[in-house]
Each structure stands twice: as structure tokens, then as C-alpha cells.
Amino acid sequence: MHTNRKFVLAGAVVLTATATVLVGCERGASTGAAPSSSGPAKAGCPAALAKAQAAVRRAEKTDAAWNGPTRGPGAVSGKNIVYVAQTMTNPGVAGAANGVREAARAIGWNVRVIDGQGTPAGIQAAFSQAIALRPSGIVIGGFDPRLTSQQVARATAEHIPLVGWHAVDSPGPSKDPALFSNVTTRVEDVARISADWITTHSHGDAGVVVFTDASIPFARNKSELIKKGLAACSGVKLLAEENIPLSDTSSRTPREVSSLLSRFGERWTHSVAINDVYFADAAPALRAARKKGAAAPFNIGAGDGDPSAFQRVNSEQFQAATVPEALSEQGWQIVDEFNRAFSGEPASGYVAPVHIATAANSGGTTAWDPPGYRAAYRKIWGRRSCC
């Protein structure tokens, strides 16, 4: 997510040192010069390589059957939902909001989106406005609920259910802050599959650079998990970990990439970043060094998969893969979680599996939209499928 670089999400929103800007969430073998994932292992980690290959094959599937909820309460009528957005300039936040809108039309509810404009004051004002509308439920769209603790307490006191999208680190219900459910993939799964992709793509023989933002606890944890996954194969070597704040990627990444090329040369074969935005900013430096877009270093983004990341992947321009969130699907899940809350039933407990998008399996699209969930939720709610 990098339409507005100051508002890039890294999984959970935190304040910068100046407390004026929020950053947040954040999240397959490519064709061309990339080696085949079916080739022989070069390094001495056959067990780790086989395990990684199996995981990558599963994650690259685009036609897997729906594995989410198939039972639940029928549609509750006449509900009004407010989606409080961290900022609608963030593609992830906006994508989830669009999914909520689509699902609300299917179930027969009304939705209003209030844009927090990406600042603490703006988000707090948007949340207060949402409560004043006395809605049936409020979505915390991509920001840390602790930023709006007073508003969360008011909503709880007024018995307004809250459902988060990338609001806290873990999926599912949360007691503190009080969320009926939080919709997100597991950071452990995203980190692991990113490392598995590198192990698979390199046949267990890689020199890797990790890009992270250590100022954000969520991002730092994700990069630590990625490094742990890479260490599972003895032939995968960590060359460097670059700590570049998400707010500084445009100014610092090109310079750091040039330095990395000078230091490691051909030993640098792969990269993984906690967010795709790093590779948007790495591309000019790689191009200036006369690197080819479909050649090493092969890059995978461990976060979100915004449209521009898909464009780089599809055109094989300095990004070989991304681990995208299914934003529309997550919007439908948000509506289903509210329907369960309104019906007095527990949260679904569903956590979407991770997916890897490459030029070979994306079909030229700019988003990950898995099959089956729309029909499944309509059936649960007792709503007919649309035309």
C-alpha cells in the first residue's frame, strides 16, 4: 500500500515519533529468468525445501474451494454500519471498505464511510461522528483502537458492536480493546510463506536482503518471523536487514539499494519486504544499475498486495511475487461478523489462508479475489445470488 507513503499500513497502525502521521498495515515462481520451482535442490536442506515447496504450491492455487463459514444466522434486517477509515487513500483500507459496501448491498443494509484522513485528530473525529449517528455497528478500518480509546469506550457503553479490519495484531475476538472480531490474516502465516517462497524459488540457495521498519512493533515482529523462516534452510543466507521507516522509503530505499548492489553484487539473489512499497522505490535504483526487471534480485512483498504491486508482478518489473490480502472477501467477512453479533452468536473464527500472487497465476488482475465466498455468505444469510 503506497498511494500515499505516509499512510502505508504495516499490519497495525501506530503513531510516528511526532504523533502526527499514522502508518499501518500493512501485506510463486515468476516466469522469465526465474528458476523453476521444480528443479533439484542445490543446498543441503532437502526436508526444509520439500516442506517449503508444498506450502508454496498450496498458496499459489487460485481455484481452491471455499474453506470459510458455511453456517450461521440468517440476515438480520434494517441495520446501518459505519466504516471509520484510517485514510481512504490507503488501497487496503479502501479495498476492505468497498468489500463492506458490496456485502451490505447483498444482505440489505446501509453503509456509510467516514474518512479519518490519516491523522490522529481526524480519526478520533471520524469515530466520534460515527457514534453520534447511532449505528448498528462500527468498523475500525485499519487503525489502532488504542488511538481512539475514549470512542471505543463510548461505543461499548452504548452497546455498539465493533469489528476491526487490521485493527490489532491477531485475528478474531479481542477483549482489550473490545472488538467482536478483528479480520486479518495471521502475520505468522504471511511471514512463513514469504520465506518459503524464497527457499522454493532459489532451490534452497539464496542470498537475501530483508527490508523492514523497526520503529513499528508489528513490522519488526514480521521481519523477525521472516528471518526465522529463512533460517530453516542452511543454504539460504541473510545478507542484510535494512531498517527503513515506511515514511522514508521514497528517499532512502534507492540509496540503500545502490549500496547493497555495491556490497553484495551477484550474491544478492532475493529480497523480502514487510510491505510492497519498498520495491516501488527500489525499482529506479535497480534499473539504473542495468538490472533486468525479471532477473535477480527476485523480490517478494510480505504484505497486502496493492494494485501497483500487482502491476509490477504482472509486468515482471523488479517484483516477482506478493502475498496479498483478499480485501473484498474480508469486507464480506466483516458484514458476516456483524450479522453474528446482531444475532447473539459468537464470531465465526474464520481466518483466510495466505496466497501468493505471481505473473504466472494472477491472470493480469490487480487484486486477489478468491472464488466462492460471495455465494457462501449469501447462502448463510438466505439471500439470493445476484444476476
Backbone hydrogen bonds in HBPLUS format (Angstrom, degrees):
<---DONOR---> <-ACCEPTOR-->    atom                        ^
c    i                          cat <-CA-CA->   ^        H-A-AA   ^      H-
h    n   atom  resd res      DA  || num        DHA   H-A  angle D-A-AA Bond
n    s   type  num  typ     dist DA aas  dist angle  dist       angle   num
A0007-PHE N   A0004-ASN O   2.85 MM   3  5.54 157.5  1.90 122.8 130.5     1
A0008-VAL N   A0005-ARG O   3.43 MM   3  5.37 163.9  2.46 108.5 106.2     2
A0024-GLY N   A0008-VAL O   2.43 MM  16  5.50 158.3  1.47 114.0 122.0     3
A0014-VAL N   A0023-VAL O   3.14 MM   9  6.00 143.9  2.27 156.0 166.8     4
A0019-ALA N   A0016-THR O   2.86 MM   3  4.99 150.6  1.95 106.5 116.4     5
A0039-GLY N   A0036-SER O   3.37 MM   3  5.73 169.3  2.38 113.4 114.1     6
A0042-LYS N   A0203-HIS O   3.20 MM 161  6.05 159.5  2.25 151.1 155.7     7
A0049-LEU N   A0045-CYS O   2.84 MM   4  5.95 161.9  1.87 162.3 168.5     8
A0050-ALA N   A0046-PRO O   2.94 MM   4  6.01 161.2  1.97 144.2 149.1     9
A0051-LYS N   A0047-ALA O   3.06 MM   4  6.24 159.7  2.10 147.0 152.5    10
A0052-ALA N   A0048-ALA O   2.92 MM   4  6.09 157.5  1.97 146.4 152.9    11
A0053-GLN N   A0049-LEU O   2.84 MM   4  6.04 162.2  1.87 153.9 158.8    12
A0054-ALA N   A0050-ALA O   3.09 MM   4  6.28 158.0  2.14 146.1 151.0    13
A0055-ALA N   A0051-LYS O   3.13 MM   4  6.35 158.4  2.18 145.9 151.7    14
A0056-VAL N   A0052-ALA O   2.90 MM   4  6.12 160.8  1.94 155.5 160.7    15
A0057-ARG N   A0053-GLN O   2.96 MM   4  6.14 160.3  2.00 148.5 153.8    16
A0058-ARG N   A0054-ALA O   3.17 MM   4  6.42 158.9  2.21 145.2 150.2    17
A0059-ALA N   A0055-ALA O   2.99 MM   4  6.23 159.5  2.04 147.8 153.8    18
A0060-GLU N   A0056-VAL O   2.89 MM   4  6.01 137.1  2.07 150.3 160.8    19
A0061-LYS N   A0058-ARG O   3.31 MM   3  5.61 157.5  2.37 106.0 112.5    20
A0356-ILE N   A0059-ALA O   2.97 MM 297  5.44 158.2  2.01 123.4 122.8    21
A0075-ALA N   A0381-TRP O   3.04 MM 306  4.50 166.7  2.06 119.6 116.4    22
A0110-ASN N   A0079-LYS O   3.12 MM  31  6.56 162.2  2.15 155.6 160.0    23
A0136-SER N   A0080-ASN O   2.77 MM  56  5.21 145.2  1.89 143.7 155.5    24
A0081-ILE N   A0110-ASN O   2.84 MM  29  6.22 168.2  1.85 161.0 162.6    25
A0112-ARG N   A0081-ILE O   2.92 MM  31  6.42 150.0  2.01 153.9 163.8    26
A0082-VAL N   A0137-GLY O   3.08 MM  55  6.52 159.6  2.12 152.7 158.3    27
A0139-VAL N   A0082-VAL O   2.82 MM  57  6.22 161.1  1.85 156.0 161.2    28
A0083-TYR N   A0112-ARG O   2.79 MM  29  6.15 161.1  1.82 155.4 162.0    29
A0114-ILE N   A0083-TYR O   2.92 MM  31  6.22 161.8  1.95 151.8 156.0    30
A0084-VAL N   A0139-VAL O   2.98 MM  55  5.84 160.1  2.02 150.9 153.6    31
A0141-GLY N   A0084-VAL O   2.84 MM  57  5.56 151.9  1.92 163.6 167.2    32
A0085-ALA N   A0114-ILE O   2.94 MM  29  6.11 165.4  1.96 155.3 160.2    33
A0116-GLY N   A0085-ALA O   2.74 MM  31  5.57 151.1  1.82 148.6 158.3    34
A0086-GLN N   A0141-GLY O   2.93 MM  55  5.88 149.5  2.02 162.2 155.8    35
A0118-GLY N   A0086-GLN O   2.71 MM  32  5.23 141.3  1.86 164.9 154.1    36
A0090-ASN N   A0087-THR O   3.20 MM   3  5.78 165.6  2.22 112.6 117.0    37
A0094-ALA N   A0090-ASN O   2.96 MM   4  6.14 169.6  1.97 164.2 167.6    38
A0095-GLY N   A0091-PRO O   2.80 MM   4  5.79 150.9  1.88 139.0 147.7    39
A0096-ALA N   A0092-GLY O   2.99 MM   4  6.20 162.5  2.02 152.4 155.8    40
A0097-ALA N   A0093-VAL O   3.04 MM   4  6.23 153.4  2.11 142.8 150.7    41
A0098-ASN N   A0094-ALA O   2.94 MM   4  6.20 152.9  2.01 148.1 154.8    42
A0099-GLY N   A0095-GLY O   3.07 MM   4  6.36 148.8  2.17 141.7 150.2    43
A0100-VAL N   A0096-ALA O   2.97 MM   4  6.31 150.5  2.05 147.5 155.2    44
A0101-ARG N   A0097-ALA O   2.96 MM   4  6.28 158.1  2.01 149.4 155.2    45
A0102-GLU N   A0098-ASN O   3.00 MM   4  6.22 163.6  2.02 149.1 152.9    46
A0103-ALA N   A0099-GLY O   2.97 MM   4  6.14 165.0  1.99 149.8 153.9    47
A0104-ALA N   A0100-VAL O   2.84 MM   4  5.94 154.2  1.91 148.6 156.2    48
A0105-ARG N   A0101-ARG O   3.07 MM   4  6.36 153.5  2.14 149.0 155.0    49
A0106-ALA N   A0102-GLU O   3.19 MM   4  6.51 150.6  2.28 141.0 149.0    50
A0107-ILE N   A0103-ALA O   2.96 MM   4  6.28 149.0  2.06 150.7 158.7    51
A0108-GLY N   A0104-ALA O   2.81 MM   4  5.79 132.4  2.03 143.0 155.4    52
A0109-TRP N   A0104-ALA O   2.85 MM   5  4.89 160.4  1.89 141.1 143.4    53
A0123-ILE N   A0119-THR O   2.90 MM   4  6.10 159.8  1.94 159.0 163.9    54
A0124-GLN N   A0120-PRO O   2.95 MM   4  6.11 163.7  1.98 151.6 156.3    55
A0125-ALA N   A0121-ALA O   2.95 MM   4  6.10 157.9  2.00 146.1 152.3    56
A0126-ALA N   A0122-GLY O   2.92 MM   4  6.07 154.8  1.98 142.0 149.4    57
A0127-PHE N   A0123-ILE O   2.91 MM   4  6.10 157.1  1.96 149.7 155.4    58
A0128-SER N   A0124-GLN O   2.97 MM   4  6.18 158.4  2.02 146.1 152.1    59
A0129-GLN N   A0125-ALA O   2.90 MM   4  6.11 155.1  1.97 147.3 154.4    60
A0130-ALA N   A0126-ALA O   2.92 MM   4  6.17 148.6  2.02 141.5 150.4    61
A0131-ILE N   A0127-PHE O   3.02 MM   4  6.35 158.5  2.06 152.1 156.3    62
A0132-ALA N   A0128-SER O   3.03 MM   4  6.26 156.1  2.09 145.8 152.6    63
A0133-LEU N   A0129-GLN O   3.23 MM   4  6.51 130.7  2.49 139.8 151.2    64
A0133-LEU N   A0130-ALA O   3.13 MM   3  5.32 139.5  2.30  99.8 111.1    65
A0134-ARG N   A0131-ILE O   2.89 MM   3  5.31 161.3  1.92 115.6 121.5    66
A0138-ILE N   A0161-PRO O   3.08 MM  23  6.52 161.1  2.12 162.7 168.7    67
A0163-VAL N   A0138-ILE O   3.12 MM  25  6.53 158.5  2.17 153.0 159.4    68
A0140-ILE N   A0163-VAL O   2.94 MM  23  6.21 155.1  2.01 137.7 145.6    69
A0165-TRP N   A0140-ILE O   2.90 MM  25  6.08 160.7  1.94 156.8 150.7    70
A0142-GLY N   A0165-TRP O   2.88 MM  23  5.52 138.4  2.06 151.2 160.9    71
A0147-LEU N   A0144-ASP O   2.93 MM   3  5.68 159.5  1.98 123.6 129.3    72
A0148-THR N   A0145-PRO O   2.94 MM   3  5.26 141.9  2.08 105.2 116.1    73
A0152-VAL N   A0148-THR O   2.87 MM   4  6.14 158.3  1.92 158.9 166.2    74
A0153-ALA N   A0149-SER O   2.97 MM   4  6.13 157.7  2.02 144.6 150.1    75
A0154-ARG N   A0150-GLN O   3.01 MM   4  6.28 152.6  2.08 143.6 151.1    76
A0155-ALA N   A0151-GLN O   2.90 MM   4  6.13 164.1  1.92 152.2 156.1    77
A0156-THR N   A0152-VAL O   2.94 MM   4  6.12 160.2  1.98 149.2 154.9    78
A0157-ALA N   A0153-ALA O   2.92 MM   4  6.10 157.0  1.98 145.1 151.5    79
A0158-GLU N   A0154-ARG O   2.96 MM   4  6.20 140.7  2.12 143.9 154.6    80
A0160-ILE N   A0155-ALA O   2.89 MM   5  5.13 175.5  1.89 151.6 151.2    81
A0159-HIS N   A0156-THR O   3.03 MM   3  4.95 159.5  2.07 105.3 108.9    82
A0180-PHE N   A0162-LEU O   2.75 MM  18  5.73 150.3  1.84 159.8 170.0    83
A0164-GLY N   A0181-SER O   2.87 MM  17  6.30 159.4  1.92 153.2 156.7    84
A0183-VAL N   A0164-GLY O   2.79 MM  19  6.02 170.2  1.80 145.7 146.1    85
A0166-HIS N   A0183-VAL O   3.18 MM  17  6.17 152.2  2.26 136.4 144.7    86
A0172-GLY N   A0182-ASN O   2.87 MM  10  4.87 152.8  1.95 140.8 139.1    87
A0182-ASN N   A0172-GLY O   2.83 MM  10  4.87 124.6  2.14 101.9 115.9    88
A0174-SER N   A0179-LEU O   3.06 MM   5  4.93 173.9  2.06 143.2 142.9    89
A0179-LEU N   A0174-SER O   2.85 MM   5  4.93 160.4  1.89 134.9 141.3    90
A0189-ASP N   A0186-ARG O   3.02 MM   3  5.28 121.1  2.38 101.5 115.5    91
A0190-VAL N   A0186-ARG O   3.08 MM   4  6.46 161.2  2.12 155.9 160.9    92
A0191-ALA N   A0187-VAL O   2.94 MM   4  6.05 167.9  1.96 152.0 155.3    93
A0192-ARG N   A0188-GLU O   2.99 MM   4  6.05 162.6  2.02 143.4 148.8    94
A0193-ILE N   A0189-ASP O   2.98 MM   4  6.10 167.9  2.00 151.6 154.6    95
A0194-SER N   A0190-VAL O   3.14 MM   4  6.22 148.6  2.25 142.1 150.3    96
A0195-ALA N   A0191-ALA O   3.14 MM   4  6.43 160.0  2.18 151.3 155.8    97
A0196-ASP N   A0192-ARG O   2.85 MM   4  6.10 156.6  1.90 149.5 157.2    98
A0197-TRP N   A0193-ILE O   2.91 MM   4  6.02 148.3  2.01 139.5 147.0    99
A0198-ILE N   A0194-SER O   3.31 MM   4  6.64 155.9  2.37 143.0 148.0   100
A0199-THR N   A0195-ALA O   3.02 MM   4  6.34 164.4  2.05 153.8 158.0   101
A0200-THR N   A0196-ASP O   2.84 MM   4  6.01 161.8  1.88 151.5 156.7   102
A0201-HIS N   A0197-TRP O   2.75 MM   4  5.81 172.0  1.76 155.0 157.9   103
A0202-SER N   A0198-ILE O   3.00 MM   4  5.94 152.1  2.08 145.8 151.9   104
A0204-GLY N   A0199-THR O   2.83 MM   5  4.72 140.9  1.98 145.2 150.8   105
A0203-HIS N   A0200-THR O   3.12 MM   3  5.07 158.3  2.17 104.1 110.9   106
A0205-ASP N   A0202-SER O   3.20 MM   3  5.25 136.2  2.40  98.9 110.0   107
A0206-ALA N   A0235-GLY O   3.20 MM  29  6.53 145.1  2.33 124.6 133.0   108
A0237-LYS N   A0206-ALA O   2.80 MM  31  6.03 170.1  1.81 159.7 156.3   109
A0269-THR N   A0207-GLY O   2.94 MM  62  5.22 146.3  2.06 132.9 143.6   110
A0270-HIS N   A0207-GLY O   3.12 MM  63  6.12 164.9  2.15 153.7 151.0   111
A0208-VAL N   A0237-LYS O   2.80 MM  29  6.07 169.8  1.81 169.5 173.1   112
A0239-LEU N   A0208-VAL O   2.70 MM  31  5.41 154.6  1.76 145.6 154.5   113
A0209-VAL N   A0270-HIS O   3.07 MM  61  6.59 145.9  2.19 141.6 150.9   114
A0272-VAL N   A0209-VAL O   3.05 MM  63  6.55 150.7  2.14 157.8 164.5   115
A0210-VAL N   A0240-ALA O   3.00 MM  30  6.44 159.7  2.04 151.0 156.3   116
A0242-GLU N   A0210-VAL O   2.74 MM  32  6.12 154.6  1.80 164.2 172.3   117
A0211-PHE N   A0272-VAL O   2.93 MM  61  6.33 158.5  1.98 147.7 154.2   118
A0274-ILE N   A0211-PHE O   3.12 MM  63  6.45 150.2  2.21 153.2 160.0   119
A0212-THR N   A0242-GLU O   2.94 MM  30  6.22 164.9  1.96 168.0 167.0   120
A0244-ILE N   A0212-THR O   2.86 MM  32  6.11 152.1  1.94 177.1 168.7   121
A0216-ILE N   A0213-ASP O   3.19 MM   3  5.97 169.3  2.20 121.7 124.9   122
A0220-ARG N   A0216-ILE O   2.88 MM   4  6.08 164.1  1.90 164.5 169.9   123
A0221-ASN N   A0217-PRO O   2.88 MM   4  6.04 158.6  1.93 150.1 155.7   124
A0222-LYS N   A0218-PHE O   2.97 MM   4  6.22 153.8  2.04 143.9 151.3   125
A0223-SER N   A0219-ALA O   2.99 MM   4  6.28 161.2  2.03 152.6 156.4   126
A0224-GLU N   A0220-ARG O   3.00 MM   4  6.22 148.8  2.10 144.3 153.1   127
A0225-LEU N   A0221-ASN O   2.99 MM   4  6.23 154.3  2.05 148.3 155.0   128
A0226-ILE N   A0222-LYS O   2.90 MM   4  6.20 149.3  1.99 146.2 155.5   129
A0227-LYS N   A0223-SER O   2.97 MM   4  6.17 162.0  2.01 145.6 149.5   130
A0228-LYS N   A0224-GLU O   3.01 MM   4  6.25 150.3  2.10 141.4 149.8   131
A0229-GLY N   A0225-LEU O   2.99 MM   4  6.28 152.6  2.06 144.6 151.5   132
A0230-LEU N   A0226-ILE O   2.91 MM   4  6.25 154.5  1.98 152.9 160.3   133
A0231-ALA N   A0227-LYS O   3.00 MM   4  6.16 149.5  2.09 144.5 152.2   134
A0232-ALA N   A0229-GLY O   3.21 MM   3  5.49 159.2  2.26 105.5 111.8   135
A0233-CYS N   A0230-LEU O   3.29 MM   3  6.21 172.4  2.29 123.7 125.5   136
A0236-VAL N   A0233-CYS O   3.12 MM   3  5.55 164.0  2.14 114.7 119.8   137
A0248-ASP N   A0245-PRO O   2.80 MM   3  5.25 154.1  1.87 114.5 123.3   138
A0251-SER N   A0248-ASP O   3.18 MM   3  5.57 127.4  2.47 107.6 120.1   139
A0252-ARG N   A0248-ASP O   2.94 MM   4  5.94 164.0  1.96 167.3 172.6   140
A0253-THR N   A0249-THR O   2.99 MM   4  5.16 152.5  2.07 129.0 137.7   141
A0256-GLU N   A0252-ARG O   3.00 MM   4  6.21 162.8  2.03 160.3 165.9   142
A0257-VAL N   A0253-THR O   2.85 MM   4  5.98 159.9  1.89 160.1 165.2   143
A0258-SER N   A0254-PRO O   3.10 MM   4  6.30 158.5  2.15 145.8 150.9   144
A0259-SER N   A0255-ARG O   3.11 MM   4  6.40 152.8  2.19 142.9 150.3   145
A0260-LEU N   A0256-GLU O   2.88 MM   4  6.15 154.8  1.94 148.9 155.9   146
A0261-LEU N   A0257-VAL O   2.95 MM   4  6.20 158.0  2.00 152.4 157.6   147
A0262-SER N   A0258-SER O   3.12 MM   4  6.34 151.2  2.21 140.9 148.5   148
A0263-ARG N   A0259-SER O   2.91 MM   4  6.16 151.8  1.99 148.1 156.2   149
A0264-PHE N   A0260-LEU O   2.87 MM   4  5.89 170.1  1.88 156.4 158.6   150
A0265-GLY N   A0261-LEU O   2.96 MM   4  4.92 142.8  2.10 121.1 131.4   151
A0267-ARG N   A0264-PHE O   2.97 MM   3  5.37 149.4  2.06 145.9 141.1   152
A0268-TRP N   A0265-GLY O   3.28 MM   3  6.05 161.8  2.32 117.5 121.8   153
A0298-PHE N   A0269-THR O   2.80 MM  29  6.21 157.5  1.85 143.3 137.5   154
A0271-SER N   A0298-PHE O   2.91 MM  27  6.18 150.2  2.00 144.7 143.7   155
A0300-ILE N   A0271-SER O   3.04 MM  29  6.36 151.0  2.13 140.0 147.8   156
A0273-ALA N   A0300-ILE O   3.22 MM  27  6.72 150.6  2.31 153.0 160.4   157
A0302-ALA N   A0273-ALA O   2.77 MM  29  5.81 167.1  1.78 168.8 173.2   158
A0279-PHE N   A0276-ASP O   2.97 MM   3  5.78 141.8  2.11 124.4 132.6   159
A0280-ALA N   A0277-VAL O   3.17 MM   3  5.22 131.8  2.41  98.5 111.3   160
A0281-ASP N   A0277-VAL O   3.36 MM   4  6.71 149.3  2.46 147.3 154.4   161
A0282-ALA N   A0278-TYR O   2.84 MM   4  6.06 126.5  2.13 134.7 150.7   162
A0283-ALA N   A0279-PHE O   3.19 MM   4  5.96 145.4  2.32 134.4 139.5   163
A0286-LEU N   A0282-ALA O   3.03 MM   4  6.26 161.3  2.07 159.8 165.8   164
A0287-ARG N   A0283-ALA O   2.82 MM   4  5.96 157.3  1.87 155.7 162.5   165
A0288-ALA N   A0284-PRO O   2.86 MM   4  6.02 153.9  1.92 143.2 150.6   166
A0289-ALA N   A0285-ALA O   3.07 MM   4  6.26 136.7  2.27 136.5 147.2   167
A0291-LYS N   A0286-LEU O   2.93 MM   5  5.34 159.4  1.97 164.5 159.2   168
A0290-ARG N   A0287-ARG O   2.93 MM   3  5.06 154.9  1.99 111.2 114.4   169
A0295-ALA N   A0292-LYS O   3.11 MM   3  5.23 160.4  2.15 117.4 116.3   170
A0318-PHE N   A0293-GLY O   2.91 MM  25  4.40 159.2  1.95 109.9 116.9   171
A0320-ALA N   A0299-ASN O   2.81 MM  21  5.36 141.3  1.96 136.4 148.9   172
A0321-ALA N   A0299-ASN O   3.18 MM  22  6.58 148.2  2.29 155.7 156.1   173
A0301-GLY N   A0321-ALA O   3.13 MM  20  6.55 151.5  2.21 134.5 138.3   174
A0323-VAL N   A0301-GLY O   2.90 MM  22  6.17 144.9  2.03 166.9 175.2   175
A0305-GLY N   A0303-GLY O   2.86 MM   2  5.99 141.7  2.01 110.7  98.5   176
A0325-GLU N   A0304-ASP O   2.84 MM  21  4.82 154.4  1.91 120.4 118.8   177
A0309-ALA N   A0306-ASP O   2.95 MM   3  5.36 127.3  2.23 111.3 125.3   178
A0310-PHE N   A0306-ASP O   3.17 MM   4  6.57 157.4  2.22 155.1 161.9   179
A0311-GLN N   A0307-PRO O   2.96 MM   4  6.27 149.4  2.05 145.3 154.4   180
A0312-ARG N   A0308-SER O   3.02 MM   4  6.32 153.6  2.09 144.4 150.0   181
A0313-VAL N   A0309-ALA O   2.91 MM   4  6.19 162.1  1.95 153.0 158.4   182
A0314-ASN N   A0310-PHE O   2.75 MM   4  5.88 171.2  1.76 156.2 158.7   183
A0315-SER N   A0311-GLN O   3.04 MM   4  6.05 153.3  2.11 142.2 148.9   184
A0316-GLU N   A0312-ARG O   2.92 MM   4  5.72 105.0  2.49 133.3 149.5   185
A0317-GLN N   A0312-ARG O   2.90 MM   5  4.94 167.0  1.92 144.5 148.7   186
A0316-GLU N   A0313-VAL O   3.10 MM   3  4.95 154.3  2.17 100.0 107.8   187
A0322-THR N   A0357-ALA O   3.11 MM  35  5.41 145.2  2.24 143.5 153.0   188
A0357-ALA N   A0322-THR O   2.90 MM  35  5.41 172.2  1.91 164.5 167.0   189
A0330-GLN N   A0326-ALA O   2.90 MM   4  6.12 155.7  1.96 155.7 163.6   190
A0331-GLY N   A0327-LEU O   3.03 MM   4  6.33 143.1  2.17 142.3 152.1   191
A0331-GLY N   A0328-SER O   3.03 MM   3  5.03 121.3  2.39  94.8 110.0   192
A0332-TRP N   A0328-SER O   3.07 MM   4  6.51 150.6  2.16 150.5 158.0   193
A0333-GLN N   A0329-GLU O   2.94 MM   4  6.29 153.3  2.01 148.5 156.7   194
A0334-ILE N   A0330-GLN O   2.95 MM   4  6.19 151.6  2.03 143.1 150.4   195
A0335-VAL N   A0331-GLY O   3.26 MM   4  6.61 157.8  2.32 145.1 149.2   196
A0336-ASP N   A0332-TRP O   3.01 MM   4  6.31 158.2  2.06 148.9 155.4   197
A0337-GLU N   A0333-GLN O   2.79 MM   4  6.06 153.6  1.86 155.0 162.0   198
A0338-PHE N   A0334-ILE O   3.06 MM   4  6.38 157.3  2.11 149.1 154.8   199
A0339-ASN N   A0335-VAL O   2.97 MM   4  6.27 156.5  2.03 147.6 154.3   200
A0340-ARG N   A0336-ASP O   3.02 MM   4  6.32 147.4  2.13 145.5 153.7   201
A0341-ALA N   A0337-GLU O   2.95 MM   4  6.27 154.6  2.01 147.2 154.6   202
A0342-PHE N   A0338-PHE O   2.82 MM   4  6.12 161.6  1.85 160.2 164.2   203
A0343-SER N   A0339-ASN O   3.13 MM   4  6.19 133.4  2.36 131.6 143.2   204
A0343-SER N   A0340-ARG O   3.17 MM   3  5.02 128.4  2.45  91.4 105.2   205
A0345-GLU N   A0340-ARG O   2.88 MM   5  5.02 158.5  1.93 158.5 153.4   206
A0344-GLY N   A0341-ALA O   3.15 MM   3  5.22 162.4  2.18 105.2 110.2   207
A0361-ASN N   A0358-THR O   3.26 MM   3  5.49 141.7  2.42 101.4 110.7   208
A0362-SER N   A0358-THR O   3.02 MM   4  5.79 135.1  2.23 155.3 162.2   209
A0365-THR N   A0362-SER O   3.24 MM   3  5.77 170.0  2.25 116.1 118.8   210
A0376-ALA N   A0372-GLY O   3.14 MM   4  6.22 156.8  2.20 148.1 155.2   211
A0377-TYR N   A0373-TYR O   2.94 MM   4  6.08 168.3  1.95 154.8 156.6   212
A0378-ARG N   A0374-ARG O   2.97 MM   4  6.13 162.7  2.00 150.7 156.3   213
A0379-LYS N   A0375-ALA O   2.99 MM   4  6.12 154.1  2.06 143.5 150.3   214
A0380-ILE N   A0376-ALA O   3.04 MM   4  6.34 158.6  2.09 147.0 152.6   215
A0381-TRP N   A0377-TYR O   2.92 MM   4  6.14 163.3  1.95 154.5 158.5   216
A0382-GLY N   A0378-ARG O   2.90 MM   4  5.93 118.1  2.29 137.3 152.7   217
A0383-ARG N   A0378-ARG O   2.84 MM   5  4.88 163.3  1.87 149.2 149.5   218
A0382-GLY N   A0379-LYS O   3.20 MM   3  5.04 143.5  2.34  94.6 105.2   219
